[in-house]
Amino acid sequence: GLILLATYSATRVEEVADEARAAAEKALAIDPRLGEACVSLGNIAQVEWRWDEADRQFRRGLDLSPGYATGYHWYALQLLNTGRLDEAVSMAKRALELDPLSLPVHMALGVALLYAGRIEESLKVLEKARELDPGYASVHGNLAATYEIQGRFEEALASLDNYSRLDPHLMPPEIVAEIRQGHAADGERGFWEASLKGL
């Protein structure tokens, strides 16, 4: 939980890593076969960019707890970070088999497929996530990126509008307005120039 605080808030990893590591190690001292604690150690190593240690702990954790969907999800993110795209897709698919209603797992699989160049598959996963919860902001950002790659700019803009409405901090409405204006003025080129300016 502490490491997720650093992942999804302004809390710095350095502020919570030692406490999170101590908690996971204490759990392993009580039960050395607790795969979830190994996965937690893997996630800590991942956010500290210690890729080899993260890989070792994720594999150990999943060997001990092969039904732990979160472990496959987090390992998929680790594999994405290190460019092992086919493995990332495989891990994210396994996580989704174990937890088919998890929106973060849908996001991980959708992004893994997108990075692997499997655009249509990515789109299906992300559209399914949107069906599950149209109010989940991240899905609209990922859908926008997928539509952009396909050159479907009107659909990308609609997704950006939804993303901005649901999370204006991450996608300010004025940036979406500039991208829309750029697209209207100069088509694809205007879309990309305004997107880069907004970044």
C-alpha positions as CSV (number, residue, x, y, z in Angstrom):
1,G,0.0,0.0,0.0
2,L,2.8,2.4,0.8
3,I,4.5,2.0,-2.5
4,L,1.1,2.6,-4.3
5,L,0.9,5.8,-2.4
6,A,4.1,6.9,-4.1
7,T,2.9,5.6,-7.5
8,Y,-0.4,7.4,-7.4
9,S,0.2,10.6,-5.4
10,A,2.9,13.2,-4.9
11,T,4.5,11.1,-2.2
12,R,8.1,10.4,-3.1
13,V,9.3,6.8,-3.3
14,E,12.2,7.6,-0.9
15,E,9.7,8.6,1.8
16,V,8.0,5.2,2.0
17,A,10.3,2.5,0.4
18,D,12.1,1.6,3.6
19,E,8.9,1.2,5.6
20,A,7.2,-0.8,2.8
21,R,10.3,-3.0,2.5
22,A,10.4,-3.7,6.2
23,A,6.7,-4.6,6.2
24,A,7.2,-7.1,3.4
25,E,10.3,-8.6,4.9
26,K,8.5,-9.0,8.3
27,A,5.7,-10.8,6.5
28,L,8.2,-13.1,4.9
29,A,9.9,-13.7,8.3
30,I,6.5,-14.9,9.6
31,D,5.7,-17.0,6.5
32,P,8.6,-17.5,4.0
33,R,6.1,-18.9,1.4
34,L,4.0,-15.7,1.2
35,G,4.2,-14.9,-2.5
36,E,2.3,-11.6,-2.0
37,A,5.1,-10.3,0.1
38,C,7.7,-11.2,-2.6
39,V,5.6,-9.4,-5.2
40,S,5.5,-6.4,-2.9
41,L,9.3,-6.5,-2.7
42,G,9.4,-6.7,-6.5
43,N,7.1,-3.7,-6.8
44,I,9.4,-1.7,-4.4
45,A,12.4,-2.7,-6.5
46,Q,10.6,-1.7,-9.7
47,V,9.7,1.8,-8.5
48,E,13.4,2.2,-7.5
49,W,14.4,1.1,-11.0
50,R,16.3,-2.0,-9.7
51,W,15.1,-4.1,-12.6
52,D,17.0,-7.4,-11.9
53,E,15.9,-7.5,-8.3
54,A,12.3,-6.7,-9.3
55,D,12.3,-9.5,-11.8
56,R,13.7,-12.0,-9.3
57,Q,11.1,-11.1,-6.6
58,F,8.2,-11.1,-9.0
59,R,9.1,-14.5,-10.4
60,R,9.6,-15.9,-6.8
61,G,6.3,-14.4,-5.7
62,L,4.3,-15.8,-8.6
63,D,5.9,-19.2,-8.1
64,L,4.7,-19.1,-4.5
65,S,1.3,-17.6,-5.3
66,P,0.3,-18.5,-8.9
67,G,-3.3,-17.2,-8.4
68,Y,-2.3,-13.7,-7.4
69,A,-3.7,-11.4,-10.1
70,T,-2.0,-8.3,-8.7
71,G,1.4,-10.0,-9.0
72,Y,0.9,-10.7,-12.7
73,H,-0.4,-7.1,-13.2
74,W,2.6,-5.5,-11.5
75,Y,5.0,-7.9,-13.2
76,A,3.5,-6.9,-16.6
77,L,4.3,-3.3,-15.7
78,Q,7.9,-4.2,-14.9
79,L,8.2,-6.0,-18.2
80,L,6.8,-3.0,-20.0
81,N,9.4,-0.8,-18.3
82,T,12.2,-3.0,-19.5
83,G,10.9,-3.4,-23.1
84,R,9.9,-7.1,-22.8
85,L,6.6,-6.5,-24.6
86,D,5.5,-10.0,-25.5
87,E,6.1,-11.2,-21.9
88,A,4.3,-8.1,-20.6
89,V,1.3,-9.0,-22.8
90,S,1.4,-12.6,-21.5
91,M,1.5,-11.5,-17.8
92,A,-1.3,-8.9,-18.3
93,K,-3.5,-11.5,-20.0
94,R,-2.9,-13.9,-17.1
95,A,-3.8,-11.1,-14.6
96,L,-7.0,-10.4,-16.6
97,E,-8.0,-14.1,-16.6
98,L,-7.7,-14.1,-12.8
99,D,-9.4,-10.7,-12.3
100,P,-11.6,-10.0,-15.4
101,L,-13.2,-6.9,-13.9
102,S,-10.0,-5.0,-12.9
103,L,-9.8,-1.7,-14.7
104,P,-6.1,-1.2,-13.9
105,V,-5.4,-4.7,-15.4
106,H,-7.3,-3.8,-18.5
107,M,-5.1,-0.7,-18.8
108,A,-1.9,-2.7,-18.4
109,L,-3.0,-5.1,-21.1
110,G,-4.2,-2.4,-23.4
111,V,-1.0,-0.5,-23.1
112,A,1.2,-3.6,-23.5
113,L,-0.7,-4.5,-26.7
114,L,-0.4,-1.0,-27.9
115,Y,3.4,-0.9,-27.3
116,A,3.7,-4.3,-29.0
117,G,2.1,-2.9,-32.1
118,R,-1.1,-4.9,-31.7
119,I,-3.4,-1.9,-32.1
120,E,-6.7,-3.6,-32.9
121,E,-6.3,-5.9,-29.9
122,S,-5.4,-3.0,-27.7
123,L,-8.5,-1.1,-28.8
124,K,-10.8,-4.0,-28.0
125,V,-9.4,-4.3,-24.5
126,L,-9.6,-0.5,-23.8
127,E,-13.1,-0.3,-25.3
128,K,-14.1,-3.2,-23.0
129,A,-12.7,-1.2,-20.0
130,R,-14.7,1.8,-21.1
131,E,-17.9,-0.3,-21.2
132,L,-17.1,-1.6,-17.7
133,D,-16.7,2.0,-16.3
134,P,-17.1,5.0,-18.6
135,G,-16.1,7.2,-15.6
136,Y,-12.6,5.7,-15.3
137,A,-10.5,8.6,-16.5
138,S,-7.4,6.6,-17.5
139,V,-9.2,4.5,-20.1
140,H,-10.1,7.7,-22.1
141,G,-6.4,8.8,-22.1
142,N,-5.3,5.4,-23.4
143,L,-8.1,5.3,-26.0
144,A,-7.1,8.7,-27.2
145,A,-3.5,7.5,-27.7
146,T,-4.7,4.4,-29.6
147,Y,-7.0,6.4,-31.8
148,E,-4.2,8.9,-32.6
149,I,-1.9,6.1,-33.8
150,Q,-4.7,4.9,-36.1
151,G,-5.2,8.4,-37.4
152,R,-8.8,8.5,-36.0
153,F,-8.4,12.1,-34.7
154,E,-12.1,12.9,-34.1
155,E,-12.4,9.8,-31.9
156,A,-9.1,10.8,-30.2
157,L,-10.5,14.3,-29.5
158,A,-13.7,12.8,-28.1
159,S,-11.7,10.6,-25.8
160,L,-9.5,13.6,-24.8
161,D,-12.7,15.6,-24.0
162,N,-13.8,12.7,-21.7
163,Y,-10.4,12.4,-20.1
164,S,-10.3,16.2,-19.4
165,R,-13.8,16.2,-18.0
166,L,-13.0,13.3,-15.6
167,D,-9.5,14.4,-14.7
168,P,-8.8,18.0,-15.6
169,H,-5.6,18.0,-13.5
170,L,-3.9,15.5,-15.8
171,M,-5.6,16.7,-19.0
172,P,-6.4,20.4,-18.7
173,P,-9.4,21.4,-20.9
174,E,-7.4,24.3,-22.4
175,I,-4.9,21.8,-23.9
176,V,-7.7,19.8,-25.4
177,A,-9.2,23.0,-26.9
178,E,-5.8,23.8,-28.4
179,I,-5.5,20.4,-29.9
180,R,-9.0,20.6,-31.3
181,Q,-8.3,24.0,-32.8
182,G,-5.0,22.8,-34.3
183,H,-6.8,19.9,-35.9
184,A,-9.5,22.1,-37.3
185,A,-7.0,24.6,-38.7
186,D,-4.4,22.2,-40.2
187,G,-5.7,18.6,-40.0
188,E,-3.3,15.9,-38.8
189,R,-0.3,18.2,-38.8
190,G,-2.2,20.7,-36.6
191,F,-3.3,17.9,-34.3
192,W,0.3,16.8,-33.7
193,E,1.8,20.2,-33.4
194,A,-0.8,21.3,-30.8
195,S,-0.4,18.0,-28.9
196,L,3.4,18.5,-28.7
197,K,2.9,22.1,-27.6
198,G,0.5,20.9,-24.9
199,L,3.0,18.4,-23.7
